[in-house]
Amino acid sequence: MSETFLPELPQELWRAGKLELAHGVQQSLQVIRMATAGLGRYLAEIESRGVKDLYGYGRTAAWFADIAGLSVGEAGAVVKRAIALNPTRALDGTEVPAALPATAAVAAEGLVGDERIDQILEIVKKLPAEDRANAEKILADLAPSAGPRQLAKAEANLLALLDPDGKAPKDPEPKEPRREITLERRKDGFWKLTGLLDDETGARTAAALEAYAQHRPVDEFGQADLRMKCERMGDAWVDILDLAIACPDQPGTSGYRTLVHVTIGLDELKSGLGTACLDFVGTMTAREARLAACDCLMLPVVLSAAGEPLDVGRLRRFVTPGQRRALNIRDGGCAFPGCHRKPKNCHAHHIVHWADDGPTDLRNLVLLCGFHHRLIHHGDWEVRMAADGLPEFIPPQYRDPLRHPRRNTLHHV
């Protein structure tokens, strides 16, 4: 093996011109590659003789790792490359030819580096045994002037030439999409929802939430929607949940909006003061129970002072599908002044609450979106049915000292 030396560096490198610098890099790179090829020949000879007999190691890669201060993985890649480029001997002394003899020749001249050698080795492995020699010669001739993309293109051309029909098409077995949802109740009464969705389901969920998480329009009083995006997304989740629960095909509900049982005392329900038991797993305020009972989001179990169940939901309190259609036509959406929400996003609110003997008929019902439904129950706004049979809203005095009735004129022209 001929000896190689690194090119002599100018004593004052900062004086070198751009051509001299480029030539120095190219010459140094060639010398390093030639030295690497020479190292490979040594490693191939050690592999042939047996590293255990020579040095007591189980593998050549382990011995070289100790010598070079490398990890076994790093050393293994060097040894694998050396064996591919150089002939070795089997245990019986017969010669095992190199897998890449043409590539070894250009590597010995320092014209190709480790990356292209590994790429050629992987390409050759994919080819039929009888075609590997010719293909490897083509790739070795191309490698000194080609980059990774050119070699990849050459691979595609070789595969197409050797197998023009390609492999027989095979429909892959569809994978079961991975979806996970975890829902747990925290000690503070909130529920924590986490999940993992596949790409398609995640995109559909994001699109649905974004559609319902738009900012509410500025109302007639100039009040803008100040909710953060995470809050708007949370409210959008509630809207989508309400729609799913109201679906006629929803298992267990038949289109009614009943979700869970709420146990509450009769006095608490009438006054809106106190607490209620939510499906025996938590509590909610009596005011929230009154709001939920409007559209049967929850089925109240009303108790007397002695704890006797007085009412486990009255079916006449449910808004029937026919009444709901009539409400949709009459109100056209949320009836609160300035609200754009459509009927599908609304609850049927009892103007006179059913706990106060309010009837479930059109003269006592009005469509409200979730936000304005809560506002009517918890705020100072009032709703009433006007003489013409349409709902109108009375603003609080701090909004309008004269408290003029207002209506929503957006849904009907």
N, C-alpha and C positions, 0 to 999 in steps of 0.2 A: 504494500500500500504506500502510495507516494505521500510525502509529508506536506502539510499545508500550514500556512502561517497567515495571521491576520495582516491586512495591509498596514504599512507604517503610517501613523498619524502625523500630520504637520505639527510642529512644535507650537505654532500660534494658529489654532483652528479658526479663531474668529476672523482671521484674514482670508480664509478660503472663499472662493467664489461659489456661486450657486451650482455650476457644473461640477466643480471639484467635490462639493458636498454630496451631490447626488451620486457621483461615481463612487465615493467612499462608502455610501450606504449600500449600493448594489454589490460592490466587491465584498464588503463585510458579510452581507447576507448570503452570498454564494459560498464564502468560506465556512460560515456556520452550518449551512446545509450539507456541505461536503463532509464536515467533521461529524455531523449527525449520522450521515450514511456510513462513515467509518465506524462509529460507535455501534451501529446496528449489526455490522459484520462480526464484531467481537461478541455481542450478545447472542447472535445466532449460533456461533461456535460453542459458546458456553451451554446453550440449550441443547445442542447436539451431543455434547459429551456427558451432560447430566450434571446439573448444579448440585445435586445431593452428593454425588461422588467427589466433586471438586471442592465444594465449600460447606457441605453439610446442611444446605437449605432445602426446603421442600419444593420451592418454586424459584425460577430465575427472577421473576418480578420481585419477590421478597428480598432476595440477595441484592438486586440492583437498587431497591428502595433504601436499604441500609447504606450502600456505597454512595449513592447520590443525594441522600438526605431528602428523599421524596416520600409521599404516601404510596402505599401499595397500589392504589388505583392509578396514580400518575405514572408509576414505574411500569405497571401492566400495559398501559397504552404504548409506551416506548418499545417494550419487548414484543408486543403483538405486531407492531409495525416492522420491527427487525425481522421477525420470522416470515412475514409476508413478502419482504423484499429479497431475502437471502435463502439459498438452499440449506437444508438441515439434514440430519441423518436419523433414521429410525433406530430402535433398540437393537435390531439385527444388523445394523451397519449400512443398510441400503439408503441411498440418497433420496430425500424428499425434495422435489423441485420447488422453487419459489413460486408463490401464487402470482406475483407481479414482476416478472423478470424485466420486461421493457421499462416499467416504471422505475425499477431499481437502477437501470442504466442512466436515466436522466437525473435521478436523485444523486447518484455518485458524482455527477458533474455540477451539482449544486443548483439545478435549474427548477426544482420543485420542492416545496416545503411539506411539513407534516400534514397540514389541513387538506391539501390536494391529494396526497397519498391516501389518507383515510377515506376521502370521497371516492376515489377510484376503487378502493378495496370494497366499499359498500355497493358500488354499482356492479362490479364483477360478480359479487355473491348472488345477485338477483338473476343472472343470466344462466342459461343451460350450460352444463359442463363442456359440451362440445364446441360451444361458441365463445368461451371465455378468452382463449388465447388471442384470437383475432381482435376481439373487442378491446382487450387490455392494451394491445399494440396501438390501436387507434386513439385510445384515451391518453396513453403515455406521450404520443406524438403531439397531441393537442394541449396537454397540461402546461408546458412551459410558458405558453402565451395566452392561456385561458384562465378565466376566473371561475368562481363556483357556479355562476349562472350558465356560462357556456358549457361547462361539464354536465350540468343538470339537463340542458337542452340536448346535448349529445346522448345522454342516457335515454331520454325520451325517443330520440330518433332510432337508436339501436334497438330498443324494445319494440318499436313499431315495425322495424325492418325484420326482426326475428320472429315476431308474432303479430302479423298484420290484423288478424281477427280479434286480438285481445282475449282476455279471459272471459269465460262464459258469464253473462250477467247473473247475479244472484241477489235476490231481494233480501236485504238484512232484516233480521227479526227486530221489530220495533221495541225500543226500550221503554220500560215503564217510567213515566215522568216522575221525578222526585218532588214531592210536595209535603211540607211539614207545617203544622200549625200547633202552637202551644198557647193555652189560655189558662192563666192562674190568677186567683184572687189574692190581692195583697192585704196586709193587715190594716191599711188605712181605708179599705173599702173599695179602692179602685181595682180594675182588672188589667193585667198586663198581657198584651197580645204580641207574640213573636211568631215568625214563620220563615220558611224557605220555599221559594217557588221556582219551578223550571222557567226557562226563558220565555216561552209562549204565554204561560199563565201569568207571569210577572208583568209582561207587556200589556196583557188584557186588563189586569187589575189596575195598573198605573193609568191606563186610558180611562177606565170607568171612574176612578177616584178623581182624576183631573177634571172630568166632565162635570162632576158635582161639587168640585172644590173651588169654583170660580168666586171671585169677590161679589158680594151682594151689591147691587147698584145703590148709588147715593139716594137716600130717601128725600121726600119733599121738604124735610127740615134741614137738609144739607149734611146729614150724618153719614160718614163713610164707614165701610167695613174695615175694622182695625184688627181683625183676627190675623195671627201669624199663619204661615202656610201649613204648619203641622196641625194647627187647630182647625183650619178649613178642611184638611184631609180627614181629621177625626170626625168632623160633622158630616163629610161626604160618606164616610163608612156607615154612619147611622142611617143616612138616606137610602143607601143601597141595601142595607139590612132590612129596613122597613119595606122596601119594594119586594124583596125576596119573601118576606114573611106573608105579605098580602097576596102572593101568587096563589091562584086556585089549586095549583098542583103541589103546593108545599105540603110535605108529609105532616100529618097530625094537626093541621090547622084548617084545611079546606078553604083557604082564602081569608079566614078571619084572622085578626091581628093579635090573637091571644098568644102570649109567650110563656109566662110563668105565673105562679100563684103569689098573691100578696095578701098576707093576713094582717088585718087592721081592726081596731076598735071602731064602733059606730060613731062615737063622739069625736074621735080623732079624724075620721073621714069627713064628717060634716064640717068641722071647724078648720081643718087643714093644719092643725097643730099636733105635735107629737111625732111618733115614728111608726113604721110598719115593718113587718118581717117579710123579707123577700125570699120566697121559695125555701125557707128554713136555712138559708146559707148566709144571710146578711140582713142589713136594715136599709131603709130609705125613709125620707121624711114623708109625713102625711100629705104635704102639698104636692110632692112628686107623685104620690099614689093617686091623688085626685087628677093630676094631669094625665097620667098613664091610663086611667080608667076611661077617659073620654072616648078613645077610639079602640078600647079593649086591647091595648098593647100588653096589658096584664089582667088577669082574672082575679078580682078581689074576693077574699073570704072574710066577710064582715062578722065580727064577734060582738056579742052583748057584753055588758059590764061583768057578767058572771062567767064569760068565756064561752058561751054557747054560740055555735055558728048560726047567724041569722040569715045569711045570704051567701051562697057559693056561686055568685054570678047570676044575673038574670038575663036569659036569652033575649028578652025583648029589648035589652039595652044595646044589643049589637046593631050596628048600622048595616042594614041588609044590602045586598048587591044592587037592588033596584034603587034604594035610597042613595046609595053612593053614586050611581050613574046620574041621578037627578041633581045631586050636589055638584058633580063635575060640570054639568051643563049650566046650572044656575050661576055658580061662582067662577068657573073657568080656570081656577087655580087658587092660590092663596088669596083670600079676600082682604088681607091687611093692606092699607093704602101704600101704593108704591112697590109692592112685592111682585116679582116676575115668576115665582115658582109655579110649576105646572101641577095639575091635579094629582099626578102619580107621586109627587113629592109631599103630599099634604095629608094631615090627619083630619078626622071629622070631630070637631070640638062641640061639646054641649054648652050652649049659651047659659042656660040654667042647669047646673050640674045635676047628674042623675041622682047623686046622694041627697040633693035637695028637692027630690021628686021632679026633676026636669024630664020631660018626655023625649023619646027618641023619634022625633019626626022632623021634617024639613024646616018647620018654623022655629025649631030650637037647635038647628045644626048649622055650622059654618066650616068651610075648609080653611085650614091654617097650616103653613109649613112648620117644621119643627121649631125653628127659631121664634116665630111669632106666636106659636102655640104656648111656648114657655113664657113669652113676654106677657101674654094675656093672663096666665095663671099667677105669675110672680111679680108682674109690674103694676103700674097704675093706669094702664090702658083699660078701657071697657068696651065690650061689644054688645050690640043689641040688634033686634030685628026691627026695621023701619016699617011704616004703615004699608009700603008697597011690597013687602015681603022680601026685601033684600037686606043683607047685613050692613051695618054701619058702625064705625068705631069712634069712640070719644077719647081724645087725647088727654093726658094729665094736665093739670092746671099750669105746671111750670113750662109746658110746651105751648099751650094756648090758653091764656087766662079766661077766654070766653067759652072754651071747650066746644067749639063747633064740630058737629059730626062730620066724618070723612069717609070716603069710599075709595075702593080700588077701581080705577077706570082703565087699567091696562089690558085686561083680558077681553073686554067687549068694546067694539067700535060703535 
